[in-house]
Amino acid sequence: MVSDFHSPESYNFFIQEAPERLQELEHGLLELRCDPNLLKIYDLIRIAHSIKGGAACIGLTQIQELAHELETIFKIIYEHKPVIDLELEDLLLNAYDCFRFTLESEIRTGSHQGEAAIQKIKYIISQVEAKLATERPLTNLPKSQQQKQKNLTDFLFSEEVKEGINRLETILQHPNQSFILEGLKAQIEIFQGLGELINFSGFVAITKAILKALKFHPEAVKEIGQLALEELRSTQIAVLSGNNISEISPSQSLINFTKSPILSQPINPKTESNGKIIGNEEIKIQKDNEYQTFHYEAITDSSSPTLEMRVDVKYLRRLNNLVEDLVTQDNRFLLHNQEHQETLENLTQRFSRFQELTRNSYKELPKSLRIMIEDLAQIKEGIQDFALLNQGFQQILRQRQKTLKQVQINLQQTQMISVGHLLNLFPRMIRDLSAQENKEVNLQLEGTNTLIDKAILDKLYEPLVHLIRNAFDHGIESPSIRQSQGKSPRGTITISTYYNGNHTYLEVKDDGQGINLDKLRSSIIKMNLLSETEVTTISKKRLYEYLFFPGLSTASQLSHLSGRGMGLSAVHQQIQILQGTLSITSEPGEGTTFTLRLPLTLTISKLLVFKVHSSLFAIAETSLLSLTVVAQRDLKIQNDDVFYRCQGKLIPLYSLLSGKLKTHQLIPKNNQQKSIKITLLLLSDKKRTIALKIDKIVMEQDLVIKPFNEAIKSPSYLSGCTILGDGRLVPVIEGQAILEQWFRHSETEDTFVKKPSDIYVSTLPKILIIDDSLTIRQTLAITLEKAGYEVFLAKDGWEGMLQIEYEFNIGAVICDIEMPRMNGLEFLTRCRQLKGDSFPIIMLTSRNSKQYRELAISLGATDYLTKPYLDKDLLDLLHNFFKHKQSKINN
């Protein structure tokens, strides 16, 4: 826990940075055995030294001591340059673990107990020293090693020291004297560590003299800083010029500042007074500095990486939930805005028609009507003003949508994290397994910079552990077997990550023996999952899926790594929770690949909302290969199955409800029209393509996908649900999952989700309401739905005709007369041509004149009602019609 003498902010910075430093240490240690060069060892020393300094600043003394001991071990390795064998690597990793466990305890709980770890790491140091006792020290190195030492010195002074000197120049320009003092001390301590690393005694002496001078004379920090800058720069030039550096030492001017002030002359009253003034100035500057906390960034090099802000994930989740709500509200707002525009357009059109009727007969009208027309002219001006305001409103709306999209994109980016944060945990695991099992395995990581949603990444550790252990234990053969097969004795496991569409793919691949299908079949039969006949007829892909069955294993004996048959089952379950899929490919003697297909994000996606019969569904656009509309005559019939010909290939058609489409399911018997259009969604997994027949595209929109509650047992091909602007809940289909399930079922049966006999088909009469008034549409819909009818809505005759063409089972139509684009009388004429004379069409209009009634009846209207109407009259009319129709069917 942080010392009382240090700020919580400093402690938080240290805790946030520590995991990255630990990862760097582990990565460097695992590389040493293959590449033990000086620069890598120096990096380890530098990282340990950095952690030590950070722990010292916040009072974590035990962690500071552990980091110091770890630094000591690295320096021993640096000085002796031994061959890093497995035994020495074990010692180094054990020392690192002592440090890591203590630091991770502080990170997780805010406290730690480091006494035992300190004793253990000191014991490890003694073991390392004993092992390297026969190794020659640095001074006795051969010329080749001495040349490497010189190369390291040149590198440090051309890179590290140069950058440090540049930082010192920036520090000395700061107006705050206390800031200069602290910054100068920190940088000189780094220089001292570098000098000790390369045994440069003269350089170390200069750094010690500078630190001593600052300790005794902090009031002269600027003067000491300038002296330090000159001596460090001259030393750098001497080293890089190849001069004799053995004579380098602190200058007399610098040494003069190292004398204790107690030995110097007493301070006279004038100086003391000046000192008080200086003290007051310092206090004032410190106070000002409280409001300039970002001045520290001035000391960083111009080429340093962009500053990163660390944010508590819980705040991001809250913000994400707010944006999801905002998207839903925005969709609702768009819907209301569309209705608002339609109302304005209808009002303008009606006024124009009225104005045209009265223009020619104005003089013949009574005075009162003339006054009314003048009032209507003022209303027209108001409508024009309203239209002008609406234009500005539309512009604001477009800007709002654009801003919302940017917020969404940036928020998603804040929740994305490099997959390397997770994958970098596994090299150590593979190294330890290799040592324990005497099986050499190399782990290759590809695509570690791929970004993935943190909510997904947090839940991937356990699945990946299972898959890696499975590949190590079941996949990779022993070295002797691999050599006998002409393979390298060292196996390879590759974890690769990449994007494809709106998904992230993560593959775990080994170059081992592959899956033994005979053993797998035997295990399936033994567990009575399939008969001997069935297990020999199904495809390899289907066989592999049984590996996810709980308790099934192909291992001949149990091990501490695997063999109980529960690992892959747990992996499969976890990936399904993440709305992903898991697939297997394997070749005997070549290896096995597990492919995880995961959503890019668990939040907002662009969805295509469509209708099948009377139900709405949604699917992510990225799941679609394409969308097409074809005529029935363009389809091909083979053995009662229906296919769509595309680019020379026959693509099977299927229904979301009944599976593979048969000829009799394509178009109802009472509507066999060759010219009718059919909408198809094409889905593909790169190898196979299918066409999903739908009835109508409803909309395309950015929508929030919410997962189903755990209490709801949803089909595997549904990834969640979304809420439309009008409040309707729509299930979201997972394209790849629906493909997999259909192909799996097609091996043994023709149905996809259920057998046709099991599918519930609504028997409620379907009514189409056509009216340009939103109020009338909604009021009628409520009345009819309460009476048990299924309702479809259209705002004019043109939309009504589309509904009639797509929705074959509509039982009756209620239609207004005056509507934009296509009025009710024109709709009546066209609908009669399409549906025949017996199809009921009820006209519901405010036109109550005898002429309109007779015209509508002559065009084929079943009945004619006027507004305002009585609900009972309308319901009785519909009831009598459907009752009469049913009696005809029964007879």
N, C-alpha and C positions, 0 to 999 in steps of 0.2 A: 504494500500500500504506500501511497505517496507520503513523503515526509511533510510535516507541518510547515516546514520552512520553504516549500516550493509550491507553485501555483498548480491548481487542478488542470489548467489548460496544458501546461508542459507535460503532465502525466498522461493526459489523453493523447497528445501527439505521439508520445513514446509508445503507448499501447497500440495505437493505430498503425504505427510503422513497424512494430516488432514482427508480426507474422511475415511480412515481406522479407525482412532481414533473415529470419529463420529459413525461409525457402531458399534464399540465395546461398546460405551456408550449406544446406543439405545438397543442393545442386552442385556446388563446387566440390564438396567432399566426394560425391559419387563419380565425379569426372577425374579425380586425382589419379586413380589406379591406371586409367588409360592414357592420361596426359599430364604427368606431374611436372609441368614447367613452372618457372619462377613466378611468372605473372599470375598464375592461378593461385599459387600459395600466398602471394602478396595480397590478392583480393580477399582471401579468407582472413588474413591478419587485419586488413583494413576494416572488414565488416565487423569482426569481433571487437576491434578497437572502437568503432563507432557506437556499437551497442553499449560498451563499457562506459563511454563518455556520457551517453544519454541516461543510463541508469544512475551514474554519479550525480548528474544534474538534478534528479528528482528524488535522491535519497534512497534508492533501492540498493543498499550496500551489498547484500548477498548476491544479487544478480550481477552487480558490478564486479564482485570478486570472481564469480564463475566465468564471466566474460574475460576477465584478466587471465585466468588459468587456461581458458581455451586459446587465447592469444599466445600464451606461453608454449602450448603444444605446437601450434602452427609455426612459431619461430624456431622451435627445435627441429621440426621437419625441414624448414627453410635452410637452416644451417648445415644439416647433415646430408641433405639431398638423397635420402635412401630410396630404394626400390619399394614402391607401395604394394606389398603383397596382401593377401586376404587377411592375415593376422593383424598387420598394422592398420589396415582399413577398418577392421572390427574395433580396434582400440580407439581410433579417431571417431568413429560413429558412436561408440559408447560414451565417449567424452562429450560429444555433441548432444546426445540424449540426456545426459545429466543436466546440461544447460537448458535444453529445450523443454523438458518436463517442468522445470522450475519456472521458466518464463511463461509457459502456457498456462500454468496454474495462476500466475498473476494476471494474465490476460483474461482468463475465464472468471475467476472469483474475486480478483482484487487483493489477493493475499498469497503468500507462498511460505514454504518451509525449506530453506536451502542448506541447512547445516550438513545433512547426510550427503547431499549432492556435492558439496564442496569437498568433503572428505573422500568421496569416491573419485572425483575428478583428479584430486591430488595423487591418489593411488594409481590412477591410469597414467598420469605423467611419469611416475616412477617406473611403471612398466615400459612405457615408450623409451625412456632414457636407458633402461637396462637393455632393451632390444637393440638400441642404436649405439651402445657403448663401444662397440668395435669399429663404428663408422668414423671416418676421418672428419675433423672439423673443417670449417670453411677456409681457414688459413692454409690448409694443406691440400686444397683442391688442385687438381691438374689444370693445365693452362686452358683447356677447353671450358672447364667449369668457371674458371676465373674470368674468361671472356664473357660467359653468360652473365656473371655478376656485374661486369662493367656495362653490359648492354642494359641490364635492369636499372643501374644507376643513371645511365644516360636517358633511359625512357622516363624515369621518375622526374628527373630535372627538366626534361623537355615538355612534359605534360602536367604532372601533378604540381610540381613546384611552380611552374610558370602560371598555372591557373590560380594557385594560392597567392602568389605575388600580386596578380591582378585584383584578387579579392581584397587584399590588404590596401591597395591604392584606393579602392572604393570606400572601404571602412574609414580610412583617414579623412575622407572628405565629409563625413557625417558631422552635423553641428553638435550632436549630443556627446559630451566627453565620456559619460558612463557607458554609452553604447560602443564607443571606440575601444574603451578598455576591455570590455567583455569580448567583443569581436576579435580584438588583437590577441588576447590570451587563447581563445579557442583555435585560431589559425596557427599560432606558434606551437601549440601542443600537438597539432597534426604534423607539423614539420619535424618536431622532435621524434615522433613515432616513426616517420619515414627515415630519419637519420639512424635511429637504432636498428631499423630493419636491415639496412645495408652496411651497418658497422662504420658509418662515416662520423668519426669522433669529432672532427673539427666542426662539422655542421651541427652536431648535437650540442657542442659547447656553446655555439652562438645562440641556439634556441634557449638553452638553460640561462644564459646571461640575460637574454631579453625578458624572460619570465621573471627572473630575480629583480631586474630593474623595474619592471611594472609593479612588482610587489612592494618595493621600498619607496618608489616615487610615482604613485598613480596620478599625482597632480601634473606630472610632466609627460603624460601619455602621448601627446602629439609629437613632442620632440623625440621621445624614445621610439615612437612608431616610424618617424622619418629615418632615424639611424638604422633601425631594424630593416627597413625597406632597402636602404643602400647596401647593407652587408649581405642580405639575402640575394639581392640582384647580382652583386659582384661574385658571390659564391656560385651562383647558377652559371654565369658567364665562364668562370674558371673551369667548372666541370665540363661544360659542353665544348670548351676550346681544347680540352685534353691537357690542361696544365697540371702541374704537381699539386694535388689537393691535400697532401699530408701536412703542409705548412699553414693551412687555413685555420684561423682562430679568431676569437672576438677582438674587435678593435679597442684601443684604449678609451675612446670616447664612450663606448658602450659599457666598458668595465667600470668607469667612474660612476655610472648610475647604479651599479650593483652594491655600492656601499650603503650600510644602514644609516638612516637619517639621525640616529642617536649619536653617531660619531661626528656628525657635521656640526657647524656652528649653530648656536641658539637662534631661533627665529626672532627678529627685532619686531617691535610693536607695529611698525608700518607694514611689514610682511604679514603679520598676524591679522591686521585689519584687512589687508588685501585678500588673505585667505578666507576671511569671513565673507567678503564680497563674492569670491569665487564659489564658496559653498552655497551662498544664496542663489547665484546664477545656475549652479548645477541643479538645485532643487527645482527651480523654475523650469529648466529645460526638461527635467524628468517629468514634471507635471504636463508640459506640452506634449511630451512624447506619448502620453497615454492616449492621445487622440491621433497619433500617427504610427500606429502599430505596424503598418505595412511598409515602413521605410526599410525594413530588413531585406526586402526583395531587391533593393538596390545593390546589395553586395553579391548577388548571384551573377554568374556569367551570362552574357547575352545569348549564348547558345544553349542555355539550360532548358529542360523540358517545360511545357506549359504547367502552371500551377494546377493542382487537383484539389477539389474540395471533397471532404469525406462527410457523408450524410447518413444519419441513422436510418436504417432500412424501414423502420416503422413509419417514419414520416413520408417516405416515398410511397409506401403502400396506401397511406391515407390519401395522399395527393392523387395517386392512381385511381382510387375509388371515386374521388371527386370528379376526375376527368371522365370516368366511365359514366357517372350520373349525368355529367354535362353533355356527353354524346347522346344519351337517351333523350334528355330534355331538348337538345338541338333537333333531333329527328322529329319530336312532337311539335316543336316550333315550326319546322319546315312544312309539316302537314297542315297546320293551321294557317300558315302563310299562303300555301297553295289554295286553300279554300277561300281565303280572304281575296286573293287575286281573281278567282273565278267569280265570286260574288260581285266584285267591282266590274268585271267584264260584262256580266249578265245585266247589271243595272245600266251600264252605258248603252248596251245594245237595245234594251227595252225602251230607254228614253229616246234613242235615235228613231226607233220605229214609231213611237208616239208623236215625235216632232214632225216626221214625214207625213203622217196622217192629217195633222192639224194645219200644216203650212198652207195648203191650197184653199182651205175653207175658213180661214181666219175671220174674214169680214162677215161671214154669215152667222158666226157664233154670238150668243148673247153676251152682254157686258160682263156678267159674273164669270163666264168661262174665259173671256179674254184676260181678266185679272188672274185667273188660275194659270193660264198659259204664261203670263209674265212672271208669276211666282215660280213656275217650272223652269223658266230661263235662269232665275237666280239659283235654283237647285242644280241646274246644269253647271253653273260656275263653281258651285260647291264641289260637284263631282270632279271637275277639272282640277280644282285645288287638291282634292283628295288624291287624284291620280299623280299629281306632281309630288306630293308628300310621299306617295307610295314608291316613286322612283328612288328618292333618297333612302327610303327604308330598305329597298332592295340592294342598294349599294352597300349600306351598313351591314346587311345580312351577309353579302358575299365576303366582306372583309372579316366578319366574325367567323365565318366558316374557315377562311384561310388561316386565321389566327389559331383557331381550335385545332386545325390539322397540324400546325407547327408545334403547338403545345403537346399534342399527342406524340409526335415523332420524337421530340426532345425528351419527353418524359420516359418513353420507351428506352431511349439511349441511356438515361441515367440508371435504369434498372438492368442494363446489360453489363455483363462482366466477362472478361476473357476466360475461356474454358481452360486455359493453362493453369489458372489458380487451382483447379481440381486435378487436372492430369499430372501436374508436377508432384503430386503426392505419391504417385505409383512407382517411379524409378526405385525409390528406397525399398518398397515392398517387394519388387521383383528381385532386387539385389539380395535381400534377406532370404527369400524363398530359394534362390539359386544356391546360396551357401548352405541352407538347411537340407535341401534335397539333392545336392551334388548334381545339379542339372544347370548347365550354362544357358541362360536365356537373356537375350538383349531386348530392351523395350524401346521402340521408336515412337515418337510423338509427332504427329503432323497436324497442322492447322491449330496450333495452340493459341493463336491470336484471334480465333473465331469468337465472336461475342454471342452470349446466350443469356436469356432471362435468368436473373439470380434466383427467382422462385423455382425455376426448373433445375438449375445447377445444384441448389442445396439438396435436392432429392435424388441426385444421380450417383452419389458416392457409393452407397450400398450396392445398387445394381452393377456398377462398374467393378467393384471388388469381386462380386460373384463371377462376372464374366472373365475377368483376368485370371482369377484362381482356376476357373474351369479350363481356360486355354492352357495355363501352365501345367495343370495336373492331367487333364484328359487329352489335350491337343499335342503338346510338345513331347516327343519321344525322348528316351534316354540317349546320352551321347553315343553309346555303342550301337544302338539300333539305327540312329541317324547316319552314322558313318557307314554301316553295312548297306544302307539304301542310297549311298552316294550323296548324302546331304552334309552340310556343315555340322560339326558336333554342337555348335552353338545355335540354339533355336532363336526365333524372332517373333515377338508379339508387337503388332503395330496398332496404335490407336490413332485414328484420323477423324478430323471434324471438318465439315464443309456445309455450305448452304446450297439448297436447291429449291427454287420457288419460295414459298412462304414457310419453309421448314428447315430445321437444322438436322443434319445427318451425322451420326457418330458411329464409327465402325471399329469393332475389336476383331482383329484378324491375326491368326497364327499360321505358321508354315509347317504345322505338324501332320499327324496321321489322318486327319479328317474323321468324320463320324462313321462308325461301323454300323451299316444298315442291318446286318444280320443280328447283331447284339440288340439293336433297337427294336427290331421286330420281335425277338424273343422276349424282351422286357414287356412289350405291349401285350403279347399273348399271355404272358405269365400273370399280368394284372387284370386279365379278362376285359381288356378295353376293346379288342377286336378279335375276330376269329382268325384262324390260320388262312382261310380263303381271303377274307377281307384285307388282311395285312399284306398280302402279296399283290393285290390289285390296285391299291391306292398309290398315288404319286409320291415321289421323294419329298416334295414340299409339304404334303399332308402328313407324311411320317414325321418330319422334323417338328411339326407342331405338337406332337405328343411328348416331346422333351419338356414342354412346359407343364405337363400334368403332374400334380403333387405326388411325390413318392416314387416317380419313375426315374431310374438311373441305369446307365449302361456300364457302370463301373463294376469290375469283377470283385473288388474288395473295397471296404471303407478305408478312408484316410482322414487325417486331421484337416485336409484341405477341402475334400469333396467326396461325393459318392452316396449321399443320402437321398438325393433326388428332390431336394427342396429348394436349392439355390435358383435354378432357372424359373421355377414356378413363382418365386418371390420377385425375381426380376421382371417377369412378364406382368405380374399384378401391378408393380410400381409404375412401369411404363404406361400401362393403361390408365392409371390414375392421373398421369401427366398428359393425357390425351394424345399419347404417341402409339407407335406400333413397333414390334420387334420381329425381325425376320432372320432366317438362317440360310446360308448357302455353304455347301461343303463338297470337296472333291477328295476321294480316297488318295492318301499319300501326298496331297498338296496342302491341305489345311482347311480351316473353317473360318467363316466370317459371320459375326453377329452384327446386324445393322439396326441401330436405333433411329427411328424417324420421329422427331419431336417438333412441336409447334414453335415457331419463332418467338411467339409471345403468347401468354395465356389471357390476353385482354381483348383488344379491339382489332377487328379484321374487316376487310371489304367483303361483304356477303351478297350473294345473289338469292333473292327471295322468290320462290315459285310456288305454284299451286298444283296439287295432284288431287283430282276429284274436288272435294270441298275443303281439303286440309292444306295448310301452309307449311312449307319447309324452307330451310336456308342451307346454302353450301358456300364455302370459301371459294372465291374466284380462282385462287391459285391451285385449287384441286381439279379445275376443269381443263381439259385439253382444248375444247372449243364448244361453242353453242351454235346450233344450226336449225333452220326451219325447212322442212322438206314436204313435198306433196306425197300423198299416199301412193301415187303411181310410180314414184321413185324408189319404193321399197321392193325388196325381193323376198319371195316366199319359198322356203325349202323345208319339206317334211313338216309342214304346219308351223315352223318357226319363222320369225320375221327378222330380216336383216336390212341394214342400210349400206348401200355401196358407196365407199369413199376412197378415192385414189386407188382404185383397183382392188380394194379389200372389202370383204363382207364383215360388217360390224353387227353383232347381235343386239337386238332391242330387248329391254326388259323394263318391268314396272317396279316401282318402289314397293308396291304392296303384294303383287302376285308373282314376282319373279320373271322368268323368261317368257316373253310375250308369245302368245299363240295367235293364229289368224283371227279367230273369233273374238279375241280380246282387243284387237286393234281399233276397230270402229264398231259401235253398236249396230245390230241388224237393221234398225229403222233409219240408219243414216249412212248408207253405203255410197259415199260420194268420192269419186276418184280425185277430185280437185281439192279436197280438204287438206289443210296444212297441219303438219305435226311438228311440234317443237321437241328437239332432242338435246340433251346435255351429254357430251362425250367425255368419258373418264378413261384414264390410261395409267398403267404402272410401267410404261416403257416397253413391256413385252406384249401386253394384251390390252385391247380397247373394247369398251362396251358403250352403248347408247342408252341413256335413261330417258324414257318418254315421260314428258310432263304436259300439263294442260295449259299453263299460262305463266309467263314471267310477270311478277308483280312489281319488283323494284330492285335496284342495285344501290347499296348504301354501306357506309362504315357503321358497324354495329358492335355492341359489346357482347361477347360470348361469356355466359355465366355457366359454370359447371352444375350438374344436377346434385341435389342433396344426396348424401350417402344412404338415406332412408329409401330413396327411389332406385329401384333396379331398372336401369335403362339399358337398351340394346347397345352392343359394343360399337355399332356404326354411328351412334349419336354422340357427339363430343360435348354437347351442352345445349343451351337454349339462348335465345335473344329476345329482347322486348322491342316491338315496333313503336312508332310514334303514337299510334292510337291505343297503345296498351296491350295489344295482342302478344301472346307468348308463342314463339315459333321454335321448334326443335332444329338444331344445326347438325347436318349430316357430315361425317368425316369421310371424304372421298375415297382415300386408300383403304380404310377399314371396310367400306361397303363393297369395294372391289374384291378384297380378300375373302369376305364372307360369301359373296356370290360365287366365286370360283370354287371355294371349298364345298359349298352345297351342290354345285353343278356336277361334281364328280359322282354323287350318289343319288341326287334327286333334282328335279326341275324347279322346285320352289326356292325362293330366296329368303324371305322373312318368315312367311307362314304358308301353309297350304291354302289354295283358294277357298276351300270350304270353311276355313277358320277365319277368314277375313271378314270383319264387320263392315257391311255396306249400309249406309244410312237409308232408311225407307221413308224418311220425312219428305213431303213435297218441297220442291225448290222453287222459289219465287224470285224473279228478277224485277227490281225497282229501277225505273229510269226517270230521273227528274233533275233539273239543273239547280234546284233549291236544296242546299245542304240540310236545312231544317226539315223539309218534307221527307227527304231520304232517310234521315235518322229517325224521325217520328214513325214513319211507316215500318222501318226495320224493327224498332222496339215492339210495336204492336204485333207484327207477324211472328217474331221470334217467341214472344210470350205465348202465342197460340200454337207453337210447335213447328212452325215452318223454318226451313233453311233459306237464308236470304242472301242474294247477290245484289250489288249496287252498281249503277252506271250514271254518269252525270249528263249524258246526252245520247241521242240515237246512234251515233257512230260507235261509242263505247258499248252501247247495248248490243249492236250487231256482233261485235267482237266476242262478247260474253256468250251470245247465242251460238256462235261458231265453235267456241272452245268448250263450253259446258253443255254436253249433249243432253243431260237429264233435267234441264230446267222444265218445270211443269206449267208455269204461267208467267205472264208479264203484266206489270202495272206501269203505265207510261203516261207522262205529261205530253202536252201538245207543243207548247212554245219552248224551244230549247236551241242553243247555238249549234253550229256545225250541221247537225241533222235533226230536224224537228220530228215530233211524234207521228205526224201523218206520213212522212217519208219513211220513217222506221216501220210503221204499220204495213206499208206497201211491200217493202223489201222482206220483212219477216214472213209475211204470208207466202211470198214466192219460195222462201227457204223451208218453212215448217209446215205449210199446207193450211187448209181452211179450218181444221179441227183444233188447232193450237189456240188456247185462250189468251187474248190480249185485251186487258181492261184499260180504257183511257180514263185518267184521273186529272182533270184540268179545271182552271178557273173560268174557262169559256163556257157559259151556260146558255148560249143562244141555240135556237133550233137548227140553224144552218150548220153550225159546227157538229152538232150531234148527228145529223143526217149524213154529213160528209164522212165522219168517222165510221159510222155503221156501214155505209156503202163501200168503204175501203176494206172492211173485214173486221172491225172491232167487235169483240164478243159482248162488251157492255160499255156503258159510258156513265162515269160518275163525275160530279162537280165538287169543287172545293168551296166552302168547308164541307167535309164529309163526316159521317159517323163510323167509328171503328166497327160497330156491330154490323152495319150494312155491308161493309167491305168483307168482313170475315164470313158472314152468311153467304155472300156471293161465291167466295172461294170454296167454302165447305160444300155447297150444293154442286159446284162444278166437279170437284174431285170425287164426290160421292157418285155422281152420275157416270163419271169415267170408269170408276171401279166396278160399277154394276154392269157396264158394257163388257169389261174384261171377264167378269165372272160368267156372263152369259155366253 
